[in-house]
Amino acid sequence: MDRIKNTFEICEQENRKAVIAYVTAGCPDLETTESLILKLIEAGADIIELGVPFSDPTADGPVIQEASQLALENGTTLEQILQVAANVRKKSDNPIILFTYYNVLLANGLDETAAKCAEIGIDGMLIVDLPFEHTAELTPTLRKHGLSLISLIAPTTPPERAAAIAEAAEGFIYCITSKGVTGGQTGFAAGIDDNLRSVRETATVPVAAGFGIDSAEKAAALAPNCDGIVIGSAIMRCILKADEVQKGIASAAANINKIAEALKQN
């Protein structure tokens, strides 16, 4: 069963955009991660990006960096993160994407990790530091285990390269909406609407927009030109700032619910 494809098809049938929620695994602990994911799904998240903390991130803003550092200090491992995914899968059929780095996969074994992900019920991987030109090294392994490789396209990606990425994409395409890091407050890149429309015209899979989207208003502004909205830093900011974990989870879920409601109108 292709959970990613089915999810976007359901969203289209219901005349709404998909809500994709990113969570840094292990921040502040794995128990919180599992509870947070289930609450976000309950609040309206359609797809979960489960972030593997990494010591040398390439595009993470200060919020995700802080969340990742805390998770690493707590000793969070890939094995533990996969167990969280397994626990969530027992309670939810929503797609789960493993958001990770290539070195993490190499260190744990590409085939072994892909096989474990498939066994658990993870649907795909988004590998932040894997250039498009090198995806051939990994794609056969993921396909063997029925996993989709989620592609990234940035505002600075040349049109010809963006078209090539879009044509080869699986699952969905993650279109970055700003030239800064995640959680940035500087606004969207100039011409982002045109960029999203251009990618959608070429792509054979849905297109999601992410980076710096922290409110229902921002999500709604981008929604007409994409199929889904990615929320990440806004979720983890709630967790990091809360004086009690449950308050942070409730705050993050409330924000996701507002965004989900706004995306029903686009």
Beta strands, then each sheet from edge to edge (+ up, - down):
strand 1: 18-24
strand 2: 47-51
strand 3: 96-100
strand 4: 124-127
strand 5: 148-149
strand 6: 151-153
strand 7: 173-176
strand 8: 207-210
strand 9: 228-231
sheet 1: 5+ 4+ 3+ 2+ 1+ 9+ 8+ 7+ 6+
end
